[in-house]
Structures are given as structure tokens and as C-alpha cells.
Amino acid sequence: ILYKYLENIYAFCYLYRSLLKWCGMDPPKFFQKLLAALIFWGASAASYFFIPYLIFIEPTEMPYMALDKMIPFWPWTIIIYLSLYAQVILMFLSVKQAAEFRALFLVYMACGAILSGFYLFLPTVHNFPYIFDDFVLWLRGIDVAANQFPSGHTIYSLTGPFFFLAIGRVRLGLVFLTWGLMISASTLTVKQHNVVDVMAGLFLAIICGLILGKIILK
């Protein structure tokens, strides 16, 4: 199982290396940036739904703490929750230079690999209260039960903004950061994650966006 996991990471890295020359135009073209975002989402979805078939560890149940119980359930925030996919695509479309484009793509692929590692080697489930909302119940039905910690929505929505802040595009970074924080909060108000999941996602987003992003660019 570990070999298959490492083999998938190698495949992602090989894909990135193959795209380097193709992404070498400076500035990168619109269709290149859009395709890179779609490749990332495709790889992320494949990993997310395939990993449960590889899990060999009994999932750990994360506690539903008093703080989580204090957070209200707002079903309308599902709109903000689902806006993650558009946000990430817009962040890819916002890069101006080929070096930034390649770095952002690699950072997000690294985020996907890190999340996959958590979901495979540290599967977690939650004992959330029953929600009387048809759409949220449908969302829970297609979601993967053991992929709870850390929050993927938090990592993906905040890594890009931290990356833009790290490279000096402060105004753009703050706009996307505000959006990302709203997405992170929505994971709590639609009861898809608890506070521990979100805080862990925030920590990993800082590492990937601020630290790893700078390292890749250098």
C-alpha cells in the first residue's frame, strides 16, 4: 500500500516535470493556467475518492467539543463552502509570470500529496449531530467519511492566499485570504468539520503557502 502511495506521488511529480517546458511561456497563457487548475482538481478528486479503498488503519473518531456545539448551523453557507473550487481556479488565473505559475501548481500538488498522506495513514471520522437539511445530507452522502482531518477546504482555500502574500502580491493575497477564511468558517457552519480540523488545515496552509512557496521560487 505504501509503495502504491509513493508511486502515485511520483506520477504527480512526473506530470509536473512534463509540464515544465509546456508551461515555460512568460507570461503563461489563459488556457495553460485553466488547464493546470483542472489537472490539480482532477488529481485531487481521484486521490480523495480512491484512498478509502487503501485504508488499512481503523479510523479514529474525533471528539465533537463544546466549542463545536456553540457554532450555529447555517445551511445557506453551503454556497460559500462550494465556492472553493471557483476560488482556486481564479487564483491560478491570477498568476502573471511563468515561475509563479509553476510554483503555485507544485505547491497545490504538494498540498494534495500531504492531505492524501493524512487520509491514508491517519483516517478520522466525526460523530456530528444529524442535520435536517436535504442538500447537506446529500453532501455528506457523497463525502468520504474517513477524510476529515485536516480540513481540505481550509488548506486549499488558504494556501494560495499565503503564497501570494509570500511573493509580495499583498493586495491580491488579502482578497483571496478573506475569501479563504470565509470558506474555512463555512466548513464549521455546515457541520462538515470541527475546529481542530480547521486549525490543522490553517497550519498546513501556512507551511505550504508561505514557506514551501518561497522555497520553490528560490
Solvent accessible surface area in square Angstrom, and as a share of the most:
residue,aa,sasa,rsa
1,I,87,0.44
2,L,99,0.49
3,Y,159,0.61
4,K,112,0.47
5,Y,25,0.10
6,L,96,0.48
7,E,86,0.38
8,N,60,0.31
9,I,48,0.24
10,Y,149,0.57
11,A,53,0.41
12,F,48,0.20
13,C,60,0.36
14,Y,130,0.49
15,L,61,0.30
16,Y,29,0.11
17,R,169,0.62
18,S,62,0.40
19,L,23,0.12
20,L,61,0.30
21,K,189,0.80
22,W,88,0.31
23,C,7,0.04
24,G,38,0.37
25,M,96,0.43
26,D,100,0.52
27,P,88,0.55
28,P,8,0.05
29,K,97,0.41
30,F,127,0.53
31,F,113,0.47
32,Q,0,0.00
33,K,23,0.10
34,L,56,0.28
35,L,79,0.39
36,A,1,0.01
37,A,0,0.00
38,L,90,0.45
39,I,40,0.21
40,F,2,0.01
41,W,34,0.12
42,G,42,0.40
43,A,17,0.13
44,S,19,0.12
45,A,48,0.37
46,A,64,0.49
47,S,21,0.14
48,Y,53,0.20
49,F,103,0.43
50,F,98,0.41
51,I,6,0.03
52,P,44,0.28
53,Y,178,0.68
54,L,21,0.10
55,I,41,0.21
56,F,114,0.48
57,I,66,0.34
58,E,146,0.66
59,P,48,0.30
60,T,73,0.42
61,E,108,0.48
62,M,28,0.12
63,P,82,0.52
64,Y,46,0.17
65,M,71,0.32
66,A,74,0.57
67,L,90,0.45
68,D,3,0.02
69,K,136,0.58
70,M,148,0.66
71,I,33,0.17
72,P,63,0.39
73,F,60,0.25
74,W,116,0.41
75,P,52,0.33
76,W,152,0.53
77,T,6,0.03
78,I,19,0.10
79,I,128,0.65
80,I,34,0.17
81,Y,11,0.04
82,L,64,0.32
83,S,27,0.17
84,L,2,0.01
85,Y,92,0.35
86,A,51,0.40
87,Q,0,0.00
88,V,0,0.00
89,I,39,0.20
90,L,80,0.40
91,M,0,0.00
92,F,0,0.00
93,L,41,0.21
94,S,27,0.17
95,V,2,0.01
96,K,129,0.55
97,Q,97,0.43
98,A,5,0.04
99,A,48,0.37
100,E,22,0.10
101,F,1,0.01
102,R,67,0.24
103,A,2,0.01
104,L,0,0.00
105,F,6,0.02
106,L,45,0.23
107,V,0,0.00
108,Y,0,0.00
109,M,13,0.06
110,A,25,0.19
111,C,1,0.01
112,G,12,0.12
113,A,18,0.14
114,I,61,0.31
115,L,7,0.03
116,S,8,0.05
117,G,15,0.14
118,F,59,0.25
119,Y,8,0.03
120,L,0,0.00
121,F,75,0.31
122,L,80,0.40
123,P,2,0.01
124,T,3,0.01
125,V,40,0.23
126,H,31,0.14
127,N,103,0.53
128,F,34,0.14
129,P,60,0.38
130,Y,137,0.52
131,I,10,0.05
132,F,185,0.77
133,D,35,0.18
134,D,126,0.65
135,F,88,0.37
136,V,1,0.00
137,L,52,0.26
138,W,139,0.49
139,L,17,0.08
140,R,63,0.23
141,G,64,0.62
142,I,86,0.44
143,D,40,0.21
144,V,18,0.10
145,A,71,0.55
146,A,11,0.09
147,N,4,0.02
148,Q,19,0.08
149,F,34,0.14
150,P,0,0.00
151,S,0,0.00
152,G,11,0.10
153,H,19,0.09
154,T,0,0.00
155,I,2,0.01
156,Y,14,0.06
157,S,0,0.00
158,L,1,0.01
159,T,0,0.00
160,G,0,0.00
161,P,0,0.00
162,F,23,0.10
163,F,0,0.00
164,F,0,0.00
165,L,45,0.22
166,A,17,0.13
167,I,40,0.20
168,G,54,0.52
169,R,51,0.19
170,V,80,0.46
171,R,206,0.75
172,L,42,0.21
173,G,0,0.00
174,L,92,0.46
175,V,89,0.51
176,F,12,0.05
177,L,31,0.15
178,T,82,0.48
179,W,63,0.22
180,G,0,0.00
181,L,90,0.45
182,M,94,0.42
183,I,0,0.00
184,S,6,0.04
185,A,51,0.40
186,S,2,0.01
187,T,0,0.00
188,L,27,0.13
189,T,13,0.08
190,V,0,0.00
191,K,11,0.05
192,Q,8,0.04
193,H,17,0.07
194,N,1,0.00
195,V,26,0.15
196,V,51,0.29
197,D,0,0.00
198,V,16,0.09
199,M,110,0.49
200,A,22,0.17
201,G,0,0.00
202,L,49,0.24
203,F,129,0.54
204,L,21,0.10
205,A,0,0.00
206,I,61,0.31
207,I,58,0.30
208,C,1,0.00
209,G,0,0.00
210,L,59,0.29
211,I,94,0.47
212,L,47,0.24
213,G,0,0.00
214,K,98,0.41
215,I,108,0.55
216,I,48,0.24
217,L,64,0.32
218,K,203,0.86
